[in-house]
Amino acid sequence: MVILMVEDLVLENGKGELRILGRRYAAIDVGSLCKHLEGLVGEKVAEVIIDHHEIRLGDEDAASIRREKPEATIAELVEELSHMDRVSGIGVTNVILPNGSAGDIALEISNPILNGTKGAEKALILSYWCGALSCLLGRKLDVKNVVYDEEKNALRCEIGVRVPK
């Protein structure tokens, strides 16, 4: 029996299980999933589908962490979520919260698993943070100004208050 354990990542080959931070996952090629979904329903519809899914997941994860650590600060909760990104292979996420309650949040993911600035790829990697930060800050947020810096291999965006369309 081969068991690979690296911090919060456990692969138990004999059982065919991959656990990240205690939850069971399946390893999939998310880039291929995004391209396939866009091929089936188009870029905009695929982005909306993934956006809704990831916002819900981010909200659920943030709410769960908050319940587990009710005394934690927003910065500590954000660090816990960033740790989840690193362990699950999303990349190294850095979130810069503004001083005070106003202003946009700066988000950067170094070595991101996906680098799309639109479509399903953008939604898969960034919408999770909209859901999580919306939960933690108590207001609906949206991603804006997404750019990928190829030289630094970093995906950057701002997350700010949702503007009605």
C-alpha positions as CSV (number, residue, x, y, z in Angstrom):
1,M,0.0,0.0,0.0
2,V,1.4,3.4,-1.0
3,I,0.3,6.5,0.9
4,L,1.6,9.9,-0.2
5,M,1.2,12.6,2.4
6,V,2.4,16.1,1.9
7,E,1.1,18.5,4.6
8,D,-2.6,18.6,3.9
9,L,-2.6,16.4,0.8
10,V,-3.1,12.7,1.1
11,L,-3.1,10.2,-1.8
12,E,-4.0,6.7,-0.7
13,N,-3.4,4.6,-3.7
14,G,-4.8,1.4,-2.3
15,K,-8.2,3.0,-1.8
16,G,-8.0,5.2,-4.8
17,E,-8.5,8.3,-2.7
18,L,-7.2,11.8,-2.9
19,R,-8.0,14.0,0.1
20,I,-7.2,17.7,0.5
21,L,-7.6,19.2,3.9
22,G,-9.7,16.2,4.9
23,R,-12.2,16.3,2.0
24,R,-12.2,13.8,-0.8
25,Y,-11.4,15.1,-4.3
26,A,-10.9,13.7,-7.8
27,A,-8.0,15.1,-9.9
28,I,-9.2,16.3,-13.3
29,D,-7.8,18.4,-16.1
30,V,-9.7,21.6,-15.4
31,G,-8.3,23.3,-18.6
32,S,-9.7,20.5,-20.7
33,L,-13.0,20.7,-18.8
34,C,-13.3,24.5,-19.5
35,K,-12.5,24.1,-23.2
36,H,-15.0,21.2,-23.6
37,L,-17.8,23.1,-21.8
38,E,-17.1,26.2,-24.0
39,G,-17.2,24.0,-27.1
40,L,-20.6,22.6,-26.0
41,V,-22.4,25.8,-24.9
42,G,-20.2,28.7,-26.0
43,E,-17.8,30.9,-24.0
44,K,-20.3,33.2,-22.3
45,V,-22.7,30.4,-21.2
46,A,-19.8,28.3,-20.0
47,E,-18.4,31.3,-18.0
48,V,-21.9,31.8,-16.4
49,I,-22.2,28.1,-15.4
50,I,-18.7,27.9,-13.9
51,D,-19.2,31.4,-12.3
52,H,-22.3,30.3,-10.4
53,H,-20.7,27.0,-9.3
54,E,-17.5,28.6,-8.1
55,I,-19.2,31.5,-6.3
56,R,-21.3,28.9,-4.4
57,L,-18.2,26.9,-3.5
58,G,-16.3,29.9,-2.3
59,D,-19.3,31.0,-0.2
60,E,-19.7,27.6,1.3
61,D,-16.0,27.2,2.1
62,A,-15.7,30.6,3.7
63,A,-18.8,30.0,5.8
64,S,-17.4,26.7,6.9
65,I,-14.1,28.1,7.9
66,R,-15.8,31.0,9.7
67,R,-17.9,28.4,11.7
68,E,-14.7,26.5,12.6
69,K,-12.8,29.6,13.6
70,P,-15.3,32.2,14.8
71,E,-12.7,34.3,16.5
72,A,-10.4,34.5,13.4
73,T,-9.9,37.9,11.6
74,I,-10.8,38.4,8.0
75,A,-7.1,38.3,7.1
76,E,-6.7,35.0,8.9
77,L,-9.7,33.5,7.1
78,V,-8.4,34.7,3.8
79,E,-5.0,33.1,4.5
80,E,-6.8,29.8,5.2
81,L,-8.5,30.0,1.8
82,S,-5.2,30.9,0.2
83,H,-3.7,27.8,1.7
84,M,-6.5,25.8,0.2
85,D,-5.6,27.2,-3.3
86,R,-1.9,26.1,-2.8
87,V,-2.7,22.6,-1.6
88,S,-5.3,22.0,-4.3
89,G,-3.0,23.1,-7.1
90,I,-4.8,26.3,-8.1
91,G,-1.6,28.4,-7.5
92,V,-0.2,30.7,-4.9
93,T,-2.9,33.3,-4.1
94,N,-2.2,36.7,-2.5
95,V,-5.1,38.8,-1.5
96,I,-4.7,42.4,-0.5
97,L,-7.6,43.8,1.4
98,P,-8.1,47.6,1.3
99,N,-7.7,49.6,4.5
100,G,-11.2,50.2,5.8
101,S,-14.4,48.8,4.2
102,A,-14.2,50.8,1.0
103,G,-12.1,50.1,-2.1
104,D,-11.3,47.1,-4.3
105,I,-9.5,44.0,-3.2
106,A,-6.4,43.1,-5.2
107,L,-6.0,39.4,-6.0
108,E,-3.0,37.8,-7.6
109,I,-2.5,34.1,-8.3
110,S,1.1,33.2,-9.1
111,N,1.7,30.0,-11.1
112,P,-2.0,29.7,-11.8
113,I,-3.3,26.3,-13.1
114,L,-5.3,28.4,-15.6
115,N,-4.5,31.8,-17.1
116,G,-7.6,32.7,-19.1
117,T,-8.9,36.2,-18.7
118,K,-12.4,35.4,-19.9
119,G,-14.7,32.5,-20.3
120,A,-14.8,29.3,-18.1
121,E,-11.1,29.5,-17.2
122,K,-11.5,32.9,-15.7
123,A,-14.6,31.9,-13.8
124,L,-13.1,28.7,-12.5
125,I,-10.1,30.3,-11.0
126,L,-11.5,33.7,-9.9
127,S,-15.2,33.4,-9.1
128,Y,-14.4,31.2,-6.1
129,W,-12.8,34.2,-4.5
130,C,-15.9,36.4,-5.3
131,G,-18.0,33.9,-3.4
132,A,-15.6,33.6,-0.5
133,L,-14.9,37.3,-0.1
134,S,-18.6,38.2,-0.5
135,C,-19.4,35.8,2.4
136,L,-16.6,37.1,4.6
137,L,-17.3,40.8,3.9
138,G,-21.1,40.6,3.8
139,R,-21.5,42.2,0.3
140,K,-21.9,41.0,-3.2
141,L,-18.6,41.3,-5.2
142,D,-17.5,40.9,-8.8
143,V,-14.2,40.3,-10.6
144,K,-12.9,43.1,-12.8
145,N,-9.8,44.1,-14.7
146,V,-8.4,40.6,-15.2
147,V,-5.0,40.4,-16.7
148,Y,-2.4,37.6,-17.1
149,D,1.2,38.6,-16.8
150,E,3.0,36.0,-18.9
151,E,6.5,37.1,-17.9
152,K,5.7,36.7,-14.2
153,N,3.2,33.8,-14.7
154,A,0.6,35.6,-12.6
155,L,-3.1,36.2,-13.0
156,R,-4.3,39.4,-11.5
157,C,-7.6,41.1,-10.9
158,E,-9.6,43.4,-8.7
159,I,-12.6,42.3,-6.8
160,G,-15.1,45.1,-6.0
161,V,-18.7,45.8,-5.2
162,R,-21.1,44.4,-7.7
163,V,-22.5,47.0,-10.0
164,P,-26.1,46.4,-11.2
165,K,-26.2,45.6,-14.9
